[in-house]
Amino acid sequence: MKPDKHPWWWVPTLYFAEGIPYFIVNTISTILFKKMGLSNADIAAYTSILYLPWVIKPFWSPFVDIIRTKRWWIIAMQVLMSAGFVALALSLPHPSAEVMASGHAPVSLFAVTLIFFWITAFASATHDIAADGFYMLALDSKDQSLFVGIRSTFYRLSSIFGQGVLVVIAGLLETRLGNIPRAWSVTLLVSAVIFAAVTLWHVFFLPRPAEDARRDNVRKAGDIFREFGRTFVTFFRKPVVWLAIVFMLLYRLPEALLVKLVNPFLLDSLADGGLGLATETVGVIYGTIGILGLTLGGILGGVAASKWGLRKSLWPMALAITLPDLVYLWLSLAQPANLPVISVLVFIEQFGYGFGFTSYMLYMIYVSGGEFKTAHYSLCTAFMALSMMIPGFFAGALQEAVGYPRFFGIVMLCCLATVAVTFLVRRKVDPEFGKK
């Protein structure tokens, strides 16, 4: 059944709204806490815990199905996230300049802020469940195919906005106001206003498809929980499931260590082993130029995978996701001040990651094939989030113990894990899978 609103009115804004809180929670938080004086060990540990809602979201997704409608969940979570951004802005502590400069501000100062970050993360993960389900209910199969590129594009734009534009705004406000906590509070309030405007837009322009109507929840609850039990059992009965889990946990091990320390490395002073960049410069280099590289790599990765198939893609993509990490080892040793050079190297690393990540996504689709493929894919995404959460938790403490050059050297050694799991799974993949 056709929706009562044309998809162009809501698909772009829905997926733009899906990305913003994710990047604020998982990327901007690391920059914010770095500028506010937390140590790298604390930043990596506490922001890695924020991945948890995405790890466990398959276990509460049935509740989104049996309680109210997907549209209701979308609006409710967007309202909650708008309020969450306001709460984050108002809960930021104002440590002294000396405490922030020390790089060892006590975590207790940020306890309330971390709670609001976690609530926002939970709402964001729940919104993901509802938004993806709503997309399938509100569009027929033809429109789903037509708009899949649109939703991906606007999700990427939200990444540039979240990791680039907002960070640049915060950096400019730091300079203008001369007050780091106030600058970030204003930035979060700006985010809240923009997100509230998008939420209001959806109140009026999200369609009300008949397929999203409330049903007999008591009967449906029993059916859904029985089906969930079956999907869980059948997932772990797949012939290659344990090898697949190892692959999903280890393929991105270098990136899982790297991602939590990239922004702190770019921001740290030369004396502390970093590059000493200003906040707004990091927003431009990593949050904009880097994301463009990531996007371009992902597009070309999709083209290559459709031509080669998954099995043939695995080796070149494994090399693409690992070897460019060398740029951070070089940057930590040379500590260049040349911004174009830094920008190009960040672009190369992110391009390689975008290209190499394609085979990871395609492998999850491969493993999820058969009965319950949607639910099995959701379980795969849980392992994907777990693969980032666990290494990230320890990354900061490791870096502080050995320094940036040795840390990035360890990241390169972890590339052997990517090579090993690629070697193991490649032999089990159907040579024709993924070919156009």
N, C-alpha and C positions, 0 to 999 in steps of 0.2 A: 504493500500500500504506500502510495506517495505521501511524503511528509507535507504538513501544511505550511512549511516555510522552505524556500529554496536553500539547498545546501551551502551556496555561496554566502548566505547571511549568517551561518553559524559554524560551519566546519573550520574555517581559518581561525576564528576567535576561540573556539573550543580547544584547539590544539596549541594555540599560543598560550592560553590559560593553563593548559596541562604542563607546559614546560617551565613557566616562570617560577612557581614555588619549588620545583625540583632543583633548579640551578641556584636559587637563593639558599636553600637548605644545604646543598651538598658542595657548592663552590664558593658562593659569596661568604658563607659562614667562615671558611678558612681564612679569607682575606680580612674580614672584620675582626676575628679573634687575634690574628697576627698583629694588626694595627693597634689593637687594644692591649697588647702586652702579654698574651698567653704564650707559653713555650711551644715549640714544635711538637714535643711529645704529647702535651695536653691537647693541642689542636687536632692532631691526627687521631688520637684515641677517642675523644668526645665527638668529633664530627663523623667518625666512622660508625659510631653507634646510631647515628641518624639514618643510616641505611636500613636499620632493622625493620621498619614498617614495610619496605619493599621486599625484604626477605620473607616475611610471614604473611604477606597480603593474600596468597592463595588460600590461606586457612580461614580468612574471614570474608572472602569474596562470595560464598553462599549467602551470607547475611544481606549483601547488597542485592542479591537476586530475590530474596523472599520478603524483604521489608521495603514497602513503598515502591516507587518507580525509579528507573535510572535517572530520569530528568530531575526528580526530587533530590536524589543524592548529589547530582552535579551542582545544583543551585545551593544546597545546604553546605557542601564542602567548600564551595567558592566563598560563601558568606563567612564560614569559619576561618578560611585562610586570610581573607581580608582583615578580619578581626585579629588574626594571629600576627600579621605584619604590624598592625598598630601596637599590639601588646609587645612585640619585639622592640619596636622603636622606643616605647615608654619604659621598658625594663632594662635597657642598656645601662650598666653602671658608668660612673664617671671617675675612673681611677686617675691619680695624679700623673703628670707628665713623667715623673721619675719612675713610677711603677710601670707605665707603658714602655718606657725606654729600656727598662731592665730586661724585658722579655721573659719575666718569670712572675707575672701577675697570678695571684691565687685563684684557682678555679672557683672557689666559693663565691667570689664576686659575681660570677656569671651563672650561678645555679638557676635562678629564675629565668634568665634568658634562654638557657639550654632547655628548660622545660617547655617554653613556648616554641622553640625550634622543633622539639620532638612532637608536640601537638600538631604543628604545621606540617611536619613530615607525615604523620599519620593521616591527616586530612588529604594531603597530596596523593598518597598511595591509594587511598579510598577513591579519590576523584579519578585516578587512572582507570580503576576497575569499571566505574560507572561510565566514564567517557567512552572507553573502547567498546563496552557493551551497547551503549546508546547508538554509537556510530553504526553498528550492525543492525540494530532494530529500526533506525530511522531512515536508512537508505536501502534500496534494492541492490542486488548484486552488481548491476551495471554501474550505478552511481558509486558504490563502494570502490570498484576498480578505478573509476574516473577520478575520484577525489583522494586516493591513497597518496599520490604525489603531492597534492595540495596540503594534506595534513602533515606530511613529513617536512615540507618546506616551511610551514608556519611554526612547527616545533623547533626547527633549526633557527628561525628568526627569534624565537623566544630565548634560545640559547645565547644568541648574539646580544639581545637586549639584557638578559640576566647577568651574563658573565662579562659583557663588554660595556654597554651603555650605563648600566647602574653603577658599575665600578668606576667608570670615568666620572660620573656625577659625584660619587663619594669623594674621589680624589680632588676634584676641583673645589668641592665644598671644604675639604680639609685645609686647602691652601687659603681659601677665601675667609673662612671662619676662624682659622687657627685653633680649632677645637675638634679633635678626632671623634670623640663620642657623639658630639652634637651633629657632626657631618653625617655619620652613619645613621643616627636617629632620623634626620631629615630625609635621607635616601630611602630608608624603610617606610617612612610615611608617604613619600612619593609613590613607592611600590604599592602601598595599600590603596591610595587614591586611584591609581591606574587599574588595579585588580578589581576594586569595587565597581568601577565604571564598566569593566568587562562583564562582571557579574550582573549588573543591572541590564546590560544589553541582552544577556542570555535569558533573563526573566521574561523579556518581551519577544525574543526572536528564536529561542529554542523551540522546535516543533513538539507536538504532543502526539506521537505516533500511536495508533491503536495497539500495536504490539507491545507497547510499554505500559499498558494499563495494568492496574493492580489486579491480582488474581486471588484465588482461594489460597491464602498463605499457609494455612494449616496443612492442607494436602500437599501443596507445593514444597513446604519445608521438609516433609518426610521424604518426598521424591528426590529433592536436591541433595539431602544429606546421605541418602543411600547411594545416589550416583557419585557423590564426592568420594565416598568410601571405596567405590569400585574404581574410580579413576586413580586414586592413590595406590591401591593394590596393583592394578594393572600396569601402572608406571614402573613400579619396582620389580615387575616380572618381565620387563622387556629384556631380550637376550644380551644387549650391550649396555644396560643401564649403568652399571658400576663404572665401567670404563668411560662412559659418557659423563658421569658425575665428576670423575677425576679430571677429564678434559675441561669441563665447564669451570672447575675450581682453579685450575692451574694455567690454562692458556693465557690468561691476562694477568698472571702474577707480577711481571715487571711493571705493568701499567698500574696495578693496584697499589704497589709501593710508591710509584712515581707521582701519581696524581695528587696525593695529599700534601706533597712537599714542593710541587712546582711553584705555586704562588708564594709560599714562604721563602723559597730560594730566590725568586725574582725580587722580592721585597727586602730581604735581609741585606744589611750593609756589607760592603766589601770586607771589612774587618771580621765579620762573622761568617764569611765564606760565600755570601750571596752576590747579587748583581747590583743591589742598591737602587732599584728603580722606584719611581714615584707610583702611587696607587693608580692614577689615571693612565700612566704609561702601561702598567700591567693590564688594565682594562682594554687598551687598544691592541697590545701585542698578543696576549694570551686569549682575551675574551672576544676579540674580533678577528684579527689576522689568523690566529690559531684555529678558531671555529670555521673560518672559510676553508682552511686547509683540511680540516676534519670532514667538512661537508663535501668538498671536491673529491677527497679520497674515498668517501662512502659511495658517491655516485659512480666513480670509475670502478670501484670494487664490485658494485652491482652489475655493471656492464660486463666486466671480466668473468664474474661468476656465472652469468647466464650463458656466456660463450664456452667457458672451460668445463663447467660443472663443479660440484663441491670437491670431489676427490682431487682433480687436477689443480684446483685453486688453493688447497691447503698449504702446500709448501711455499709458494710465492707470498701468500698472505701471512704466513707465520713469520717469514723473514721481514716482511714489511712492518709488522707490528712490534718487532724486536730490535732490529739493527738501528733504526733511527733514534733509539734511546741514547745512542752514543753522543748525540749532540749535547745532552745535559752533562755528561762526563767532561766533554771538552769545555763547555761553558764554565763549569765549576773550577777547572784547572786554569783557564785563560782569563776568566772574569773580564770579558771585553766590555768596553763602554760604547761601542758602535751599535746604535739602535737598529739600523737596517740589517746588520749581521745577525743580531739576536732575533729579530723578526723573521728572517728567512729560515733560521734554524728551528724556531718554534713551529713555523709553518710546515717544514719538512717532517718534523716528528709527528705533528697532528695529522698530516696527510697520510703518513704511513699507518698511523693508528686507525684512521677511518677506512683505509683500504683493507688492512688486515682484519678488522673487526667484522667485515662482511662474511668471512667464512665461519666465524663464531656464530653469527645469527643464523646463517644457513644450516649449520650443523644442528642447532637447536630445533629448527623446523624438521630436519631429517629425523632426529630422535623422537620428535613428537608425533610422527606419522602414525596412521592407523586410527582405531577407535579412540574417542575422547581427545582428539589432537589439540583442541583449544585448551582444555584443562591441563593436558600434559605440557603444552608450551608454557602455560602459566607457572607450572612447577619448575620448568627449566629457567624461567626468568628469576625465580627465587634463588636458585643456585648461582645465577649470574650476579645477583646482588650480594650474595654471601661471599662470592669470590673477591669482591671489592672491599667488603666490610672487614673481614678477618685480617688480611695483610695490612690494610690501612690502619688498623688499630695499633699495630706495633711499629709502623713506619717512622713516626716522629721520634720515638725513643731510640730507634736504631740510628737515625741520622744524627741525633745529638750525641750519641756514644762514639760515632766514628768520623763525623764531619761530612760535608757535602761530597767531596771527591770520592772518598771510600764508599759512601752510601750509593752514589750513582754507579760505582764499580760493582757493588753487590747487586744492584738492579740488573746490570748486564749479565752477571753470573746467573741470575734467575731466568734469563732468557733460555737457558738450557732446559728448564722445565717446560717451556712452550715448545721447544724442539722435540723433547721426549714424548709429550702427549700427542703432538701432531703425528709423529712416527707411528705411535700405537693405534690411533684411531683411523688413520688413512687406509690401512689395509682392510678395514671393516666397512668402508663406505662403498655404496653402489656407484660404479664409474659413470652411470648415466644420470644420477640424481642432480638436479639443479640446472641441467642443460636446457637451453631454450627449445 
